[in-house]
């Protein structure tokens, strides 16, 4: 397959107008299948995923032009060697519990980038959040962003465990640390993305921070809702299958 994934620049150029957090002025128009898929991080993070599962994910991502794939760190190098620059590779760090020390997360980031990864989805230290040590959380995010450099860093705050005050504090930490995205969930917690959290994020993140919704997104209407709420990325393993079923292909 020779098709490239749609880049962030391509995605931006397809929008009529943005509001600073990636929301197009759709004038009431429903997002198309192509618009939704262009924002999907096609995901395979099951602990028992085999190479055939991952290769199928990558082939689907290329065929349906998703934003990229989100995969376990152990598969990054093989994907890069197999698909090269045709596919945008995202992997996870400190996943899914987040309470690894910063030095361990930093080592994970460096290895992932060396293996050919383009984007990192890190989990914050939720223990630090619950202890109110927001400065420490911000320092960790900043450290990992410095290692990422021009590569995208998404920060998973795992909203299902947080109070509204803590969610707002995480919006500030992600913004002040210079990360690229705030992400709702790992998909391994007690809850996933919900409309209210995305709306809260939009009120409190800085203009340069984008939003990724993930966790529990299992219908086309879920996917469409989060895209139309202004999420620049949506993490799900189901989007391609849902769109394929809808089109009868």
Helices and strands as residue ranges (DSSP letters): H 8-14, H 33-37, E 40-44, H 51-64, E 68-71, G 73-75, H 76-83, G 84-86, E 89-93, H 102-115, E 119-123, H 126-130, H 134-148, E 152-156, G 159-161, H 164-177, E 181-183, H 195-204, E 210-214, H 220-228, E 233-236, H 239-247
